[in-house]
Amino acid sequence: MVRKPGADISQAVLDAWKEACNSTSPSTVFIPPGTWLLSQVKLLGPNKAPIELQVQGTLQASPDPSKLPNKEGEWITINYVNFLTLTGGGVLDGQGQEAWKLNDCHKNKNCAKLPINLSLNFINNSIIHDVTTKDSKNFHVNCISSYNVTFLRFTISAPGDSPNTDGIHVARSTNIRITDSIIKTGDDCVSMGDETKEVYIQNVTCGPGHGISIGSLGGYATEKDVTGVYVKNCTFIGTTNGVRVKTWPSAPATLTVSELHFEDLIMDNASLPIVIDQEYCPHNLCSKDRPSSIKISNVSIKNVRGTTSTAEAVWLVCSSLKPCENVEVGDIDLTYTGNQGPITTQCTNVKPKFVGKQNPPVCATTAKSA
């Protein structure tokens, strides 16, 4: 694929992709070094043999989201592909600075639709490694309805004040691995929605951003269970949360969230390092008339150490309707770096099992019931 750097290569990529999908032997779509304009592509399977999308150059989106050919689409979309490899050391640059000014979704439910840098849907047995996504206008990556997908040595880069720029969003997917990666963005480093099973997040450096989150859950009655989330050997630097679970009160869903394991974590001046919040209601956009109907159980929080920028170190606020069960907390060693009072914990509708050291003492008073 030979083009002059700076030219729009969207059609060339689409043509090469179509040819690769029709090949009965493994093939590669190659984007060479240089800076290339990519207006928008939707790369569709099915494919007959493994495909490698090798990006060695920098792909740039238009800074103006109104110039996106399909305003309802994402910037780069890959759907219905098996045995995909996305690699090459290149950069997917969403050039989102102008678009961020348009983002008022925190107060406007009819806010402008902004494109995701890389949208992966119905992707199976695939790996994304040694690629950077930069300055996405919206989420950097989503991974939806997919199976056995690995993100390895994956880099995400955006300023801490970039709104709604989740690093990797996973939902309705099974066996997803995010390993040896660096995620610096303005929202959740990794966010997980419903029907997520067996997610392994290991050796990830997160920050700035909002930490690693499960939820928000509960907004739709059709939501399905979340089970098997493992966050291990991760570092949180200056994040506004560490690890957290969020469910809406007064919401219709009745799913369960179970087998959550947050272990061997380092907090470097992170606020709210450990959070279960079943009264999650940002910007007062919901009602707290009824407690959450979501059941959280089988949670381990072990070997969490470092510093917190907020006095609240551990916050386990569970539902009065369905209290958290089988929560184990062990070897917590967190130091508060601020001056807003002593370091504290909050425990509501939960009676954890304690092992090892607790600094500060977690649930030092009897667990409350609403």
C-alpha positions as CSV (number, residue, x, y, z in Angstrom):
1,M,0.0,0.0,0.0
2,V,2.0,3.0,-1.3
3,R,0.6,6.5,-0.5
4,K,2.1,9.9,0.1
5,P,2.3,10.6,3.9
6,G,-0.5,13.0,4.9
7,A,-2.9,11.6,2.3
8,D,-6.2,9.9,3.4
9,I,-5.5,6.2,3.3
10,S,-9.0,5.0,4.4
11,Q,-9.9,3.5,1.0
12,A,-6.5,1.8,0.6
13,V,-6.9,0.2,4.1
14,L,-10.4,-1.0,3.3
15,D,-9.3,-2.5,0.0
16,A,-6.3,-4.3,1.6
17,W,-8.5,-5.5,4.4
18,K,-11.1,-7.0,2.0
19,E,-8.3,-8.8,0.1
20,A,-6.9,-10.2,3.4
21,C,-10.3,-11.4,4.6
22,N,-10.7,-13.4,1.3
23,S,-7.3,-15.0,1.6
24,T,-7.2,-18.6,2.6
25,S,-3.7,-18.2,4.0
26,P,-2.4,-15.9,6.7
27,S,-2.0,-12.3,5.5
28,T,-0.8,-8.9,6.7
29,V,-2.2,-5.4,6.1
30,F,0.8,-3.1,6.5
31,I,0.8,0.6,7.3
32,P,4.3,1.9,6.8
33,P,6.2,4.5,8.9
34,G,5.1,8.0,8.4
35,T,2.0,10.1,9.4
36,W,-1.2,9.1,7.6
37,L,-4.6,10.7,7.6
38,L,-7.4,8.1,8.2
39,S,-10.9,9.6,8.0
40,Q,-12.7,6.5,9.2
41,V,-12.7,2.7,8.6
42,K,-15.0,-0.2,9.4
43,L,-13.1,-3.4,8.9
44,L,-15.5,-6.4,8.8
45,G,-15.0,-10.1,8.8
46,P,-15.5,-12.9,8.6
47,N,-11.9,-13.8,7.6
48,K,-10.8,-17.2,6.2
49,A,-7.4,-17.2,7.8
50,P,-5.5,-15.2,10.4
51,I,-5.0,-11.5,9.7
52,E,-2.2,-9.2,11.0
53,L,-2.9,-5.5,10.9
54,Q,0.6,-4.1,11.3
55,V,0.7,-0.4,12.0
56,Q,4.2,1.0,12.0
57,G,3.3,4.6,11.3
58,T,1.0,7.2,13.0
59,L,-2.6,7.2,11.9
60,Q,-4.4,10.5,12.6
61,A,-8.1,11.3,12.8
62,S,-9.4,14.7,11.8
63,P,-9.4,16.9,14.9
64,D,-13.0,18.0,13.9
65,P,-15.5,15.3,14.8
66,S,-18.0,16.8,12.4
67,K,-15.8,15.6,9.5
68,L,-16.3,12.0,10.5
69,P,-18.0,10.5,7.4
70,N,-20.4,8.4,9.5
71,K,-21.3,10.5,12.5
72,E,-22.8,7.5,14.4
73,G,-19.8,5.3,13.8
74,E,-16.4,5.0,15.6
75,W,-13.1,6.0,14.1
76,I,-11.5,2.5,13.6
77,T,-13.9,-0.4,14.0
78,I,-13.0,-4.1,13.6
79,N,-15.9,-6.6,13.7
80,Y,-16.4,-10.3,13.4
81,V,-12.8,-11.4,13.1
82,N,-11.1,-14.5,14.4
83,F,-7.3,-14.8,14.9
84,L,-6.5,-11.1,14.6
85,T,-3.1,-9.6,15.4
86,L,-2.9,-5.8,15.7
87,T,0.8,-4.7,16.2
88,G,3.6,-2.8,14.7
89,G,4.7,-0.2,17.3
90,G,2.5,2.5,15.7
91,V,0.2,5.1,17.0
92,L,-3.6,5.6,16.7
93,D,-3.9,9.4,17.2
94,G,-7.5,10.5,17.7
95,Q,-6.5,14.2,17.9
96,G,-9.3,14.7,20.5
97,Q,-8.4,18.1,22.0
98,E,-11.1,20.0,20.1
99,A,-13.7,17.3,20.6
100,W,-13.2,17.3,24.4
101,K,-14.6,20.8,24.6
102,L,-17.9,19.4,23.2
103,N,-18.3,16.7,25.9
104,D,-21.0,17.6,28.4
105,C,-22.3,14.0,28.9
106,H,-22.0,14.4,32.7
107,K,-24.9,16.8,32.6
108,N,-26.6,16.3,29.2
109,K,-28.1,12.9,28.4
110,N,-28.4,14.0,24.8
111,C,-24.7,14.9,24.5
112,A,-22.8,14.8,21.2
113,K,-21.7,11.4,20.0
114,L,-17.9,11.3,19.8
115,P,-16.0,8.5,18.2
116,I,-14.0,5.8,20.0
117,N,-10.4,5.4,18.6
118,L,-10.6,1.6,18.3
119,S,-13.8,-0.4,18.5
120,L,-13.5,-4.2,18.7
121,N,-16.7,-6.2,18.5
122,F,-17.2,-10.0,18.1
123,I,-13.4,-10.5,18.1
124,N,-12.1,-13.9,19.0
125,N,-8.7,-15.5,19.7
126,S,-6.8,-12.3,19.0
127,I,-4.0,-10.2,20.4
128,I,-3.3,-6.5,20.3
129,H,0.3,-5.7,21.3
130,D,2.9,-3.0,21.0
131,V,0.5,-0.3,19.8
132,T,-0.4,3.1,21.2
133,T,-3.7,4.8,21.2
134,K,-3.5,8.6,21.8
135,D,-5.9,11.4,22.5
136,S,-9.1,9.6,21.7
137,K,-12.2,11.8,21.4
138,N,-14.1,9.3,23.5
139,F,-13.1,5.9,24.9
140,H,-9.8,4.7,23.5
141,V,-10.8,1.1,23.1
142,N,-13.9,-0.9,23.6
143,C,-14.0,-4.7,23.5
144,I,-17.5,-5.9,23.2
145,S,-19.0,-9.4,22.7
146,S,-15.5,-10.9,22.3
147,Y,-13.7,-14.0,23.5
148,N,-10.0,-14.7,24.3
149,V,-8.5,-11.3,23.5
150,T,-5.2,-10.2,24.9
151,F,-3.8,-6.6,25.2
152,L,0.0,-6.9,25.7
153,R,2.4,-4.0,26.1
154,F,-0.4,-1.7,25.1
155,T,0.0,2.0,25.7
156,I,-2.8,4.6,26.2
157,S,-2.0,8.2,26.3
158,A,-4.3,11.3,27.0
159,P,-4.2,14.2,29.5
160,G,-5.7,13.7,32.9
161,D,-8.4,16.3,32.2
162,S,-9.7,14.6,28.9
163,P,-13.3,13.7,29.6
164,N,-14.9,10.3,29.1
165,T,-11.7,8.8,27.7
166,D,-11.8,5.4,29.3
167,G,-8.7,3.4,28.4
168,I,-10.2,0.0,27.7
169,H,-13.9,-0.7,28.2
170,V,-14.9,-4.4,28.3
171,A,-18.4,-5.7,28.3
172,R,-20.3,-8.9,27.3
173,S,-16.9,-10.6,26.8
174,T,-15.0,-13.6,28.3
175,N,-11.3,-14.3,28.9
176,I,-9.8,-10.9,28.3
177,R,-6.3,-10.2,29.4
178,I,-4.6,-6.8,29.8
179,T,-0.9,-7.3,30.7
180,D,2.3,-5.3,30.9
181,S,0.6,-2.1,29.8
182,I,0.7,1.6,30.6
183,I,-2.6,3.5,30.7
184,K,-2.6,7.3,31.2
185,T,-6.0,8.9,30.5
186,G,-8.7,11.1,31.9
187,D,-11.2,8.5,32.9
188,D,-11.1,4.8,34.0
189,C,-7.9,3.1,32.9
190,V,-10.0,0.0,32.5
191,S,-13.8,-0.1,32.9
192,M,-15.9,-3.3,32.9
193,G,-19.6,-3.5,32.1
194,D,-22.1,-6.3,32.5
195,E,-21.8,-9.9,31.3
196,T,-18.0,-9.8,31.8
197,K,-16.3,-13.0,32.7
198,E,-12.7,-13.9,33.4
199,V,-10.9,-10.6,33.0
200,Y,-7.2,-10.7,34.0
201,I,-5.5,-7.3,34.5
202,Q,-1.8,-7.7,35.5
203,N,1.3,-5.5,35.6
204,V,-0.6,-2.4,34.5
205,T,0.5,1.1,35.4
206,C,-2.6,3.3,35.7
207,G,-2.5,7.1,36.1
208,P,-3.6,9.7,35.7
209,G,-7.2,8.5,35.4
210,H,-10.0,7.1,37.5
211,G,-8.5,3.7,38.3
212,I,-9.8,0.3,37.4
213,S,-13.6,0.0,37.7
214,I,-16.4,-2.5,37.5
215,G,-19.6,-0.7,36.6
216,S,-21.6,1.4,36.7
217,L,-24.1,-1.5,36.9
218,G,-27.8,-1.7,37.4
219,G,-29.2,0.8,34.9
220,Y,-30.9,-1.8,32.6
221,A,-33.0,-4.7,33.6
222,T,-31.4,-6.9,31.0
223,E,-27.9,-6.7,32.4
224,K,-26.2,-10.0,33.1
225,D,-23.8,-11.3,35.8
226,V,-20.2,-10.3,36.2
227,T,-17.8,-13.0,37.4
228,G,-14.1,-13.6,37.6
229,V,-12.2,-10.3,37.6
230,Y,-8.5,-10.5,38.7
231,V,-6.5,-7.3,39.2
232,K,-3.0,-8.1,40.3
233,N,0.4,-6.5,40.5
234,C,-0.8,-3.1,39.3
235,T,0.3,0.4,40.2
236,F,-1.9,3.5,40.6
237,I,-0.2,6.9,40.3
238,G,-2.2,9.9,41.2
239,T,-5.5,8.4,40.2
240,T,-8.9,9.6,41.5
241,N,-9.7,6.0,42.5
242,G,-7.8,2.8,42.8
243,V,-9.9,-0.3,42.3
244,R,-13.7,0.1,42.6
245,V,-17.1,-1.5,42.0
246,K,-20.0,0.8,41.2
247,T,-23.7,0.0,41.2
248,W,-26.7,2.4,40.8
249,P,-29.3,2.7,43.5
250,S,-33.0,2.6,42.5
251,A,-32.1,0.7,39.4
252,P,-33.9,-2.2,37.8
253,A,-31.1,-4.8,37.3
254,T,-30.8,-7.7,39.7
255,L,-27.5,-9.3,38.5
256,T,-24.8,-10.7,40.7
257,V,-21.1,-9.6,40.8
258,S,-18.8,-12.3,42.2
259,E,-15.2,-13.6,42.3
260,L,-13.4,-10.3,42.4
261,H,-9.8,-10.4,43.3
262,F,-7.8,-7.2,43.9
263,E,-4.3,-8.3,45.0
264,D,-0.7,-7.0,45.2
265,L,-1.5,-3.4,44.4
266,I,0.6,-0.3,44.9
267,M,-1.0,3.1,45.5
268,D,1.1,6.1,44.8
269,N,-0.8,9.1,46.1
270,A,-4.0,7.7,44.8
271,S,-7.3,8.9,46.2
272,L,-10.0,6.4,47.4
273,P,-7.7,3.4,46.9
274,I,-10.4,0.7,47.5
275,V,-14.0,1.3,46.8
276,I,-17.3,-0.7,46.7
277,D,-20.0,1.9,46.2
278,Q,-23.5,0.6,45.8
279,E,-24.9,4.1,46.2
280,Y,-23.1,5.4,43.1
281,C,-24.9,8.5,41.8
282,P,-22.6,11.0,40.2
283,H,-23.8,14.5,39.6
284,N,-27.1,13.6,41.3
285,L,-28.4,12.1,38.1
286,C,-30.2,9.3,39.8
287,S,-32.6,8.6,42.7
288,K,-31.6,7.0,46.0
289,D,-35.2,6.0,47.0
290,R,-34.4,2.3,46.8
291,P,-31.2,0.4,47.5
292,S,-29.3,-1.4,44.8
293,S,-30.6,-4.9,43.8
294,I,-27.2,-6.2,42.8
295,K,-25.5,-8.8,44.9
296,I,-21.7,-8.6,45.4
297,S,-20.0,-11.7,46.8
298,N,-16.7,-13.5,47.0
299,V,-14.3,-10.6,47.0
300,S,-10.6,-10.6,48.1
301,I,-8.6,-7.4,48.7
302,K,-5.1,-8.3,49.7
303,N,-1.7,-6.7,49.9
304,V,-2.6,-3.2,49.0
305,R,0.1,-0.7,50.0
306,G,1.4,2.8,49.4
307,T,0.0,6.3,49.9
308,T,-3.4,7.8,49.5
309,S,-4.2,11.5,48.9
310,T,-7.6,11.2,50.6
311,A,-8.3,10.4,54.2
312,E,-10.8,7.7,53.1
313,A,-8.6,4.7,52.4
314,V,-11.1,1.8,52.2
315,W,-14.8,2.4,51.4
316,L,-17.0,-0.6,51.4
317,V,-20.6,0.7,51.0
318,C,-22.8,-2.2,50.2
319,S,-26.6,-2.5,49.6
320,S,-29.0,-2.8,52.5
321,L,-31.2,-5.0,50.3
322,K,-28.4,-7.4,49.4
323,P,-25.4,-7.0,51.7
324,C,-22.0,-8.0,50.4
325,E,-21.0,-11.5,51.4
326,N,-17.7,-13.4,51.7
327,V,-15.4,-10.3,51.5
328,E,-11.9,-10.9,52.7
329,V,-9.5,-8.1,53.4
330,G,-5.9,-8.6,54.3
331,D,-2.5,-6.9,54.5
332,I,-3.6,-3.4,53.9
333,D,-0.8,-0.8,54.5
334,L,-1.8,2.7,53.4
335,T,-0.5,6.1,54.5
336,Y,-2.4,9.3,54.1
337,T,-0.4,12.2,52.6
338,G,-2.9,15.0,53.3
339,N,-4.0,17.0,56.3
340,Q,-7.8,16.6,56.3
341,G,-7.9,14.5,59.5
342,P,-7.0,11.0,60.3
343,I,-7.0,8.2,57.8
344,T,-10.4,6.4,57.9
345,T,-12.4,3.5,56.5
346,Q,-16.1,3.1,56.0
347,C,-18.0,-0.2,56.0
348,T,-21.8,-0.4,55.5
349,N,-23.8,-3.6,55.0
350,V,-20.7,-5.8,55.0
351,K,-18.9,-8.0,57.5
352,P,-15.5,-8.7,56.1
353,K,-13.1,-11.5,57.1
354,F,-9.7,-10.1,58.1
355,V,-6.3,-11.7,57.6
356,G,-2.9,-10.2,58.1
357,K,-2.1,-6.5,58.8
358,Q,-4.7,-3.7,58.6
359,N,-3.2,-0.2,58.5
360,P,-5.5,1.7,58.9
361,P,-7.8,-0.7,60.8
362,V,-10.5,-1.6,58.3
363,C,-14.1,-1.5,59.6
364,A,-12.7,-0.7,63.1
365,T,-16.3,-0.2,64.3
366,T,-19.1,-2.7,63.8
367,A,-20.3,-2.9,60.2
368,K,-23.3,-0.7,59.8
369,S,-26.7,-1.7,58.3
370,A,-28.8,0.9,56.6
